[in-house]
Amino acid sequence: MAGNGPLRGAQKSSAAVSSEQASEGGRQARSLQRPA
């Protein structure tokens, strides 16, 4: 993605970014809650 340049990242909607962060956080939380 870095190869696309900074403008490509800036064009991504904040809604899409927050959605990705939310799903990412959900995955991490589930993996942390899962017993070793």
PyMOL Python script that loads the backbone (N, CA, C, O; Angstrom):
from pymol import cmd

cmd.read_pdbstr("""\
ATOM      1  N   MET A   1       0.836  -1.200   0.000  1.00  0.00           N
ATOM      2  CA  MET A   1       0.000   0.000   0.000  1.00  0.00           C
ATOM      3  C   MET A   1       0.869   1.248   0.000  1.00  0.00           C
ATOM      4  O   MET A   1       0.484   2.271  -0.566  1.00  0.00           O
ATOM      5  N   ALA A   2       2.021   1.173   0.621  1.00  0.00           N
ATOM      6  CA  ALA A   2       2.912   2.328   0.655  1.00  0.00           C
ATOM      7  C   ALA A   2       3.352   2.691  -0.757  1.00  0.00           C
ATOM      8  O   ALA A   2       3.652   3.850  -1.045  1.00  0.00           O
ATOM      9  N   GLY A   3       3.387   1.693  -1.633  1.00  0.00           N
ATOM     10  CA  GLY A   3       3.816   1.942  -3.007  1.00  0.00           C
ATOM     11  C   GLY A   3       2.831   2.831  -3.750  1.00  0.00           C
ATOM     12  O   GLY A   3       3.191   3.467  -4.740  1.00  0.00           O
ATOM     13  N   ASN A   4       1.577   2.879  -3.273  1.00  0.00           N
ATOM     14  CA  ASN A   4       0.567   3.697  -3.925  1.00  0.00           C
ATOM     15  C   ASN A   4       0.736   5.168  -3.598  1.00  0.00           C
ATOM     16  O   ASN A   4       0.141   6.018  -4.261  1.00  0.00           O
ATOM     17  N   GLY A   5       1.533   5.484  -2.595  1.00  0.00           N
ATOM     18  CA  GLY A   5       1.747   6.878  -2.232  1.00  0.00           C
ATOM     19  C   GLY A   5       0.813   7.316  -1.128  1.00  0.00           C
ATOM     20  O   GLY A   5      -0.189   6.647  -0.874  1.00  0.00           O
ATOM     21  N   PRO A   6       1.113   8.427  -0.460  1.00  0.00           N
ATOM     22  CA  PRO A   6       0.320   8.917   0.677  1.00  0.00           C
ATOM     23  C   PRO A   6      -1.087   9.342   0.287  1.00  0.00           C
ATOM     24  O   PRO A   6      -2.003   9.266   1.106  1.00  0.00           O
ATOM     25  N   LEU A   7      -1.274   9.788  -0.951  1.00  0.00           N
ATOM     26  CA  LEU A   7      -2.598  10.251  -1.361  1.00  0.00           C
ATOM     27  C   LEU A   7      -3.605   9.114  -1.332  1.00  0.00           C
ATOM     28  O   LEU A   7      -4.765   9.328  -0.980  1.00  0.00           O
ATOM     29  N   ARG A   8      -3.188   7.924  -1.692  1.00  0.00           N
ATOM     30  CA  ARG A   8      -4.107   6.783  -1.730  1.00  0.00           C
ATOM     31  C   ARG A   8      -4.685   6.543  -0.329  1.00  0.00           C
ATOM     32  O   ARG A   8      -5.885   6.316  -0.182  1.00  0.00           O
ATOM     33  N   GLY A   9      -3.835   6.595   0.691  1.00  0.00           N
ATOM     34  CA  GLY A   9      -4.309   6.389   2.055  1.00  0.00           C
ATOM     35  C   GLY A   9      -5.219   7.527   2.490  1.00  0.00           C
ATOM     36  O   GLY A   9      -6.188   7.305   3.218  1.00  0.00           O
ATOM     37  N   ALA A  10      -4.914   8.745   2.050  1.00  0.00           N
ATOM     38  CA  ALA A  10      -5.703   9.905   2.466  1.00  0.00           C
ATOM     39  C   ALA A  10      -7.100   9.840   1.852  1.00  0.00           C
ATOM     40  O   ALA A  10      -8.057  10.345   2.440  1.00  0.00           O
ATOM     41  N   GLN A  11      -7.226   9.225   0.679  1.00  0.00           N
ATOM     42  CA  GLN A  11      -8.523   9.158   0.010  1.00  0.00           C
ATOM     43  C   GLN A  11      -9.443   8.142   0.670  1.00  0.00           C
ATOM     44  O   GLN A  11     -10.659   8.206   0.487  1.00  0.00           O
ATOM     45  N   LYS A  12      -8.890   7.205   1.435  1.00  0.00           N
ATOM     46  CA  LYS A  12      -9.724   6.195   2.109  1.00  0.00           C
ATOM     47  C   LYS A  12     -10.634   6.898   3.118  1.00  0.00           C
ATOM     48  O   LYS A  12     -10.179   7.736   3.897  1.00  0.00           O
ATOM     49  N   SER A  13     -11.913   6.551   3.095  1.00  0.00           N
ATOM     50  CA  SER A  13     -12.864   7.216   3.988  1.00  0.00           C
ATOM     51  C   SER A  13     -12.582   6.868   5.437  1.00  0.00           C
ATOM     52  O   SER A  13     -12.156   5.755   5.743  1.00  0.00           O
ATOM     53  N   SER A  14     -12.820   7.819   6.330  1.00  0.00           N
ATOM     54  CA  SER A  14     -12.581   7.583   7.752  1.00  0.00           C
ATOM     55  C   SER A  14     -13.492   6.467   8.252  1.00  0.00           C
ATOM     56  O   SER A  14     -13.137   5.742   9.182  1.00  0.00           O
ATOM     57  N   ALA A  15     -14.660   6.327   7.640  1.00  0.00           N
ATOM     58  CA  ALA A  15     -15.589   5.271   8.054  1.00  0.00           C
ATOM     59  C   ALA A  15     -14.979   3.902   7.781  1.00  0.00           C
ATOM     60  O   ALA A  15     -15.084   2.992   8.603  1.00  0.00           O
ATOM     61  N   ALA A  16     -14.346   3.763   6.631  1.00  0.00           N
ATOM     62  CA  ALA A  16     -13.720   2.486   6.285  1.00  0.00           C
ATOM     63  C   ALA A  16     -12.558   2.202   7.230  1.00  0.00           C
ATOM     64  O   ALA A  16     -12.354   1.066   7.656  1.00  0.00           O
ATOM     65  N   VAL A  17     -11.804   3.242   7.550  1.00  0.00           N
ATOM     66  CA  VAL A  17     -10.654   3.076   8.447  1.00  0.00           C
ATOM     67  C   VAL A  17     -11.124   2.651   9.833  1.00  0.00           C
ATOM     68  O   VAL A  17     -10.581   1.714  10.419  1.00  0.00           O
ATOM     69  N   SER A  18     -12.141   3.344  10.358  1.00  0.00           N
ATOM     70  CA  SER A  18     -12.635   3.012  11.697  1.00  0.00           C
ATOM     71  C   SER A  18     -13.235   1.615  11.702  1.00  0.00           C
ATOM     72  O   SER A  18     -13.134   0.890  12.692  1.00  0.00           O
ATOM     73  N   SER A  19     -13.865   1.238  10.584  1.00  0.00           N
ATOM     74  CA  SER A  19     -14.449  -0.100  10.491  1.00  0.00           C
ATOM     75  C   SER A  19     -13.361  -1.153  10.542  1.00  0.00           C
ATOM     76  O   SER A  19     -13.509  -2.173  11.215  1.00  0.00           O
ATOM     77  N   GLU A  20     -12.262  -0.909   9.829  1.00  0.00           N
ATOM     78  CA  GLU A  20     -11.150  -1.864   9.836  1.00  0.00           C
ATOM     79  C   GLU A  20     -10.546  -1.970  11.232  1.00  0.00           C
ATOM     80  O   GLU A  20     -10.228  -3.064  11.698  1.00  0.00           O
ATOM     81  N   GLN A  21     -10.391  -0.829  11.893  1.00  0.00           N
ATOM     82  CA  GLN A  21      -9.802  -0.828  13.239  1.00  0.00           C
ATOM     83  C   GLN A  21     -10.717  -1.566  14.212  1.00  0.00           C
ATOM     84  O   GLN A  21     -10.242  -2.276  15.098  1.00  0.00           O
ATOM     85  N   ALA A  22     -12.027  -1.399  14.046  1.00  0.00           N
ATOM     86  CA  ALA A  22     -12.970  -2.063  14.951  1.00  0.00           C
ATOM     87  C   ALA A  22     -12.899  -3.574  14.768  1.00  0.00           C
ATOM     88  O   ALA A  22     -12.860  -4.316  15.749  1.00  0.00           O
ATOM     89  N   SER A  23     -12.883  -4.030  13.528  1.00  0.00           N
ATOM     90  CA  SER A  23     -12.821  -5.475  13.287  1.00  0.00           C
ATOM     91  C   SER A  23     -11.484  -6.031  13.756  1.00  0.00           C
ATOM     92  O   SER A  23     -11.416  -7.139  14.289  1.00  0.00           O
ATOM     93  N   GLU A  24     -10.426  -5.261  13.557  1.00  0.00           N
ATOM     94  CA  GLU A  24      -9.097  -5.688  14.009  1.00  0.00           C
ATOM     95  C   GLU A  24      -9.082  -5.808  15.528  1.00  0.00           C
ATOM     96  O   GLU A  24      -8.560  -6.785  16.065  1.00  0.00           O
ATOM     97  N   GLY A  25      -9.646  -4.831  16.221  1.00  0.00           N
ATOM     98  CA  GLY A  25      -9.697  -4.873  17.681  1.00  0.00           C
ATOM     99  C   GLY A  25     -10.536  -6.054  18.161  1.00  0.00           C
ATOM    100  O   GLY A  25     -10.200  -6.691  19.160  1.00  0.00           O
ATOM    101  N   GLY A  26     -11.627  -6.348  17.453  1.00  0.00           N
ATOM    102  CA  GLY A  26     -12.470  -7.478  17.836  1.00  0.00           C
ATOM    103  C   GLY A  26     -11.706  -8.793  17.718  1.00  0.00           C
ATOM    104  O   GLY A  26     -11.820  -9.658  18.587  1.00  0.00           O
ATOM    105  N   ARG A  27     -10.931  -8.945  16.650  1.00  0.00           N
ATOM    106  CA  ARG A  27     -10.149 -10.179  16.479  1.00  0.00           C
ATOM    107  C   ARG A  27      -9.123 -10.321  17.605  1.00  0.00           C
ATOM    108  O   ARG A  27      -8.951 -11.405  18.163  1.00  0.00           O
ATOM    109  N   GLN A  28      -8.449  -9.227  17.933  1.00  0.00           N
ATOM    110  CA  GLN A  28      -7.431  -9.282  18.987  1.00  0.00           C
ATOM    111  C   GLN A  28      -8.087  -9.608  20.331  1.00  0.00           C
ATOM    112  O   GLN A  28      -7.538 -10.387  21.111  1.00  0.00           O
ATOM    113  N   ALA A  29      -9.246  -9.025  20.608  1.00  0.00           N
ATOM    114  CA  ALA A  29      -9.915  -9.258  21.891  1.00  0.00           C
ATOM    115  C   ALA A  29     -10.310 -10.725  22.010  1.00  0.00           C
ATOM    116  O   ALA A  29     -10.130 -11.335  23.064  1.00  0.00           O
ATOM    117  N   ARG A  30     -10.852 -11.295  20.928  1.00  0.00           N
ATOM    118  CA  ARG A  30     -11.269 -12.700  20.976  1.00  0.00           C
ATOM    119  C   ARG A  30     -10.064 -13.607  21.181  1.00  0.00           C
ATOM    120  O   ARG A  30     -10.137 -14.565  21.950  1.00  0.00           O
ATOM    121  N   SER A  31      -8.968 -13.321  20.510  1.00  0.00           N
ATOM    122  CA  SER A  31      -7.783 -14.170  20.648  1.00  0.00           C
ATOM    123  C   SER A  31      -7.203 -14.040  22.058  1.00  0.00           C
ATOM    124  O   SER A  31      -6.658 -15.004  22.597  1.00  0.00           O
ATOM    125  N   LEU A  32      -7.319 -12.841  22.660  1.00  0.00           N
ATOM    126  CA  LEU A  32      -6.794 -12.643  24.018  1.00  0.00           C
ATOM    127  C   LEU A  32      -7.676 -13.363  25.036  1.00  0.00           C
ATOM    128  O   LEU A  32      -7.176 -13.890  26.029  1.00  0.00           O
ATOM    129  N   GLN A  33      -8.990 -13.386  24.789  1.00  0.00           N
ATOM    130  CA  GLN A  33      -9.905 -14.018  25.735  1.00  0.00           C
ATOM    131  C   GLN A  33      -9.824 -15.540  25.637  1.00  0.00           C
ATOM    132  O   GLN A  33     -10.163 -16.244  26.588  1.00  0.00           O
ATOM    133  N   ARG A  34      -9.378 -16.044  24.494  1.00  0.00           N
ATOM    134  CA  ARG A  34      -9.299 -17.497  24.316  1.00  0.00           C
ATOM    135  C   ARG A  34      -8.219 -18.082  25.232  1.00  0.00           C
ATOM    136  O   ARG A  34      -7.091 -17.591  25.220  1.00  0.00           O
ATOM    137  N   PRO A  35      -8.525 -19.103  26.016  1.00  0.00           N
ATOM    138  CA  PRO A  35      -7.543 -19.704  26.922  1.00  0.00           C
ATOM    139  C   PRO A  35      -6.366 -20.300  26.162  1.00  0.00           C
ATOM    140  O   PRO A  35      -6.538 -20.835  25.067  1.00  0.00           O
ATOM    141  N   ALA A  36      -5.187 -20.209  26.729  1.00  0.00           N
ATOM    142  CA  ALA A  36      -3.988 -20.683  26.056  1.00  0.00           C
ATOM    143  C   ALA A  36      -4.049 -22.192  25.863  1.00  0.00           C
ATOM    144  O   ALA A  36      -3.122 -22.782  25.309  1.00  0.00           O
TER     145      ALA A  36
END
""", "prot")
cmd.dss("prot")
cmd.show_as("cartoon", "prot")
cmd.util.cbc("prot")
cmd.orient("prot")
